[in-house]
Amino acid sequence: MEKSVSSSVIKRLPRYYRYLGELLSLGIERISSKELSQRMGITASQIRQDLNCFGGFGQQGYGYNVEYLYGEIAKILGLDFKYKAILVGVGNIGHALTQNTNFEKRGFNLVGIFDTDPQKIGMKIQNLTVLDYKEIKSFIEAECPTMAILSVPRAVANQVANELYDMGIKAFLNFSYAELAKRDDVVVENIHLGDSLMRLCYKISEKNKDEV
């Protein structure tokens, strides 16, 4: 794709995908931008602008074919190619992620789980056995995963990320609350629950001010 697409549009794509999936499950075959905007709380013009970044997909007087648009957004997001992923750190967050996240629906196959705790090594989680972190190098060489999910303590996050980078991992989903060192050839998505809570706190405070 020659033209660049803004990060705000990219951030909205998973939401479009989720809503379209819900429409499919309800048996809805087509929908207008106006109807979609009412469901999503986004203006119809914003929806059209976003989708026009990738070709439009709609027809005047017809709207959007839900199944087709769902498939096209999956391709844009890269969900039609299942990347291999590993998870490092089976604490509360790591365990919850493996139990409750449908990785395959989101473009990834979780192929390995690792920890350093002897009490966790050997555990079975979602048909995967928790492996000793000492085995991770040979595992990566054999399986060639694309992405690592980090749910390790903040103090060791950069050390682990650097080790995995040297083993060939170039994408990280980071739950460690540490800021990973930036590299030009690495993709990082930082998940900060604390930041989300503080943004929510701010919005509630602002709302309360308006109501006074």
Secondary structure, 3 states (H helix, E strand, C coil): CCCCCCHHHHHHHHHHHHHHHHHHHCCCCEECHHHHHHHHCCCHHHHHHHHHCCCCCCECCCEEEHHHHHHHHHHHHCCCCCEEEEEECCCHHHHHHHHHCCCHHHCEEEEEEEECCCCCCCCEECCEEEEEHHHHHHHHHHHCCCEEEECCCHHHHHHHHHHHHHCCCCEEEECCCCCCCCCCCCEEEECCHHHHHHHHHHHHHHHHHHHC
